[in-house]
Amino acid sequence: MADAKIGFYYKNVCEDVIGEEHGITPQQFDEMAQETAAATEEVNRHREEGLIPYRDLPYNEAYPKQVKEAAKAICGSCENFVVLGIGGSALGNIALQTALNPYLYNLDPKQRKGPRLFVFDNVDPMQFGSFLDWIGGGLDKTIFNVISKSGRTAETAAQFLIIRQMLLDRLGPEGYKKQIVATTDAQAGTLRTITDAAGFHSLEVPDGVGGRFSVLSPVGLLSAAVCGIDIDALLAGARAMDRRVSEGDFFANPAAVNAAIQVHYYYRGKPISVMMPYSYALKDLSDWYRQLWAESLGKCRDLDGREVFVGPTPVKALGTTDQHSQVQLYREGPNDKVYTFLQTEHFGRDLEIGSCPPEAPELGYLAGSGMGKLLNSEKLATEYALVKDRRPCLTVLFDRICPETIGQFIYLYEVTTSIAGVLFHINAYDQPAVELGKEATFALMGRAGYEELAEKIKPFTCPDQKFVI
Amino acid sequence: MADAKIGFYYKNVCEDVIGEEHGITPQQFDEMAQETAAATEEVNRHREEGLIPYRDLPYNEAYPKQVKEAAKAICGSCENFVVLGIGGSALGNIALQTALNPYLYNLDPKQRKGPRLFVFDNVDPMQFGSFLDWIGGGLDKTIFNVISKSGRTAETAAQFLIIRQMLLDRLGPEGYKKQIVATTDAQAGTLRTITDAAGFHSLEVPDGVGGRFSVLSPVGLLSAAVCGIDIDALLAGARAMDRRVSEGDFFANPAAVNAAIQVHYYYRGKPISVMMPYSYALKDLSDWYRQLWAESLGKCRDLDGREVFVGPTPVKALGTTDQHSQVQLYREGPNDKVYTFLQTEHFGRDLEIGSCPPEAPELGYLAGSGMGKLLNSEKLATEYALVKDRRPCLTVLFDRICPETIGQFIYLYEVTTSIAGVLFHINAYDQPAVELGKEATFALMGRAGYEELAEKIKPFTCPDQKFVI
């Protein structure tokens, strides 16, 4: 079982399959190979220089040990495990849970090996209120894992202050602290200060690792371990992929080939990158990828300070569901997208499609077949239809869905993003545009020192005119 | 309570707000007004000619009566209500449930007035298998609502054949038929034939109404009514919107203004249309809209048969969640998107943010405030930041989220789509591109008569080469 792998299949972007106008020619591939081999080398150099510590997370021995110890302590007494976080402090957790635990994990006690898991990455009073109504008296059997490097992210801070108040009121100052685990900076910051003062159990958000690259640190590992996911196998998968994506030979390096193809199409009229898993379990990996790709590559300035306003738009889709929603557009609309299918060769199980009622022989072709065969046939059929319309298609093929292959996938896309960042000649690791919105929120919430900004915002936001009712 | 409304706010697409290059000038608005008033008239004429019967669904008196009767019969004996459908037979049902029932409806018996609801719109053996494991012996307390106009949609047919076999094996030929309600064509087709032979209770999929326009028919209404949603109020909301969107005066017609703005931007370098609700409850309306918009407007030929390959790409996002995922790209990436925020002025409830620990005074601005205020402040802050970067922003503002306003929203976007179809000069009501994929699926599943196609597909799908492992 240890040799489960993912493969990257790119035949259906080639000129001989989808034609000269939209396909990639052998000559183009050779040019891409040269440029991208250099980009891969640069990423490898960044790693050696300690600039991208996310690359070494799969080799960290302290983190999984700490995480497993914390998980063990938590599992005994806990019926509900609640992550309070947003962005990189939530999307990885959600993706791992959907990928590696059963669909009805939360609803069916027989299908889970740990507590129920909730991940709240919003500040919606209706949604969060519904949860609080339900959790009611069960607070003492609920662990809240608040995740924030600084502790100043408004959404996570707001959630935390509500939960903290509630726990204090119900359980008192000694009882409440047992219900909170903080994942935060090891040394400094708002949440670190609160954690040290209150005596919460805590884990570390590593330095120099942006949220979107942090799933293989305690940020993403704790909820996974608590819910029975084999985090050692996950990390082993990432290490196995590391060997492949560090490879200097372009055509043997799936991250290099993937990055090169994505960047190639971005500059040739295909600024939209669709990820379409044919597996419900893989669906939230698309959402994780969507942050990784958008926040890393959407940049207005390049490394030389020139205005570029660059960045592909990632779109998440789901097969077969979106065949009945998006495929009409994908086939007949503008040829402005590159498609990446995620497919698994083996499902952990299959369901036999029952016999066909005699009055409906037209359904006979389904009877006795497996649902998994149908799902994979639909994928191939959709890909065939797209290719016939000269749309470029890639596939990440999973032997099966397990911690090893999920770890490989995560690491593959992280390194693909780093290489694409070099090819775009931008900084893939910052997110400067998030700042103004944060300040405007402070202003609108009446924070002292932001009065002037609050005045500036008023005319943009008041529905006084150009309003159709 | 009957006067809850939605408004459409478009000031932040205007030239005086976001500048000449990306904003719409008064002169452009006047030109759009002329063209779009004519398009609105044409849509009104299509309605009078009986070409778009979806427009009259809110006035149908038989459907809500039949649906409420069926719902009443179901609710007594049923703990789980399961929709088997895909595309337009699923997305509306999901959107209504998320919008109008509590977040933890399925998990918390105290929060629901009807059975648990599951909507399966895929053929994933792991996902569906998890459900079957859970439902186990409770099959006799579960009603399956299979929804398909023809009954030949492969996904729905496969689900149905599995469930039918299971029910037959457990409950026998007399017992099993009580657990199935079919929503299908009134006269003909595979599912109608099966339904009549087996004696299932059935409801009608209206003629001439495509799946994506069918949510206000029995297709979408039954699961809503069963789960305690006031479908009369929903339909009343749609009727209230009908008066506004039939309006000849462009500037008083929110569907006309919306369609005109969307089409304007499509042809001016903004082919991506993002819908970003700031409310968890509204999030699946984006997914419903995504089908409506993509399948209706993504067309390769116009009404004169010319090749056009037209169609905006709808993207669903969610505030505040995606501020920490997509907003970096939205602000600094290419200015190739038009943004539509959904916002609710009043939440049915609010949560007070607790007091601030003394060691973290920097969070003091949050303490004592409401979570709803924070959510709406984040929306305004994000909009302000986008507008500062000259990105066009629209808002649909809900007084509050209730069946009346959801009915208004649905009807607003359906008619917006019809008007946009006229402006694009395409047929908004067909989906020809879905056919080839269906046939390819038949071929891959070994259906008789498709052997030649199966041979053709082989070379495109076999991962024999261009494969990085």
Interface residues (C-beta under 8 A of the other chain):
Chain A: K5 G7 F8 Y9 Y10 K11 N12 C14 V17 I86 G87 G88 A90 L91 P102 Y103 L104 Y105 N106 L107 D108 K110 Q111 D121 N122 V123 D124 P125 M126 Q127 F128 G129 S130 F131 L132 D133 W134 G151 R152 T153 A154 E155 A157 A158 L161 I162 I163 R164 Q165 M166 L168 T190 T193 I194 A197 A198 G211 R244 F251 A252 N253 P254 V257 P271 I272 S279 Y280 A281 D287 R290 Q291 A294 E295 L297 G298 K299 C300 R301 F309 V310 G311 T313 V315 L318 G319 T320 T321 Q323 H324 S325 Q326 V327 Q328 L329 Y330 R331 E332 G333 P334 N335 D336 K337 F347 G348 R349 D350 L351 E352 I353 G354 S355 C356 P357 E359 A360 E362 L363 Y365 L366 A367 S369 G370 M371 G372 K373 L374 L375 S377 E378 L380 A381 T382 E383 Y384 A385 V387 K388 D389 T395 L397 I401 Q431 P432 A433 V434 L436 G437 K438 E439 A440 T441 F442 A443 L444 M445 G446 R447 A448 I457 F460 T461 P463 Q465 K466 F467 V468 I469
Chain B: K5 G7 F8 Y9 Y10 K11 N12 C14 V17 I86 G87 G88 A90 L91 P102 Y103 L104 Y105 N106 L107 D108 K110 Q111 D121 N122 V123 D124 P125 M126 Q127 F128 G129 S130 F131 L132 D133 W134 G151 R152 T153 A154 E155 A157 A158 L161 I162 I163 R164 Q165 M166 L168 T190 T193 I194 A197 A198 G211 R244 F251 A252 N253 P254 V257 P271 I272 S279 Y280 A281 D287 R290 Q291 A294 E295 L297 G298 K299 C300 R301 F309 V310 G311 T313 V315 L318 G319 T320 T321 Q323 H324 S325 Q326 V327 Q328 L329 Y330 R331 E332 G333 P334 N335 D336 K337 F347 G348 R349 D350 L351 E352 I353 G354 S355 C356 P357 E359 A360 E362 L363 Y365 L366 A367 S369 G370 M371 G372 K373 L374 L375 S377 E378 L380 A381 T382 E383 Y384 A385 V387 K388 D389 T395 L397 I401 Q431 P432 A433 V434 L436 G437 K438 E439 A440 T441 F442 A443 L444 M445 G446 R447 A448 I457 F460 T461 P463 D464 Q465 K466 F467 V468 I469
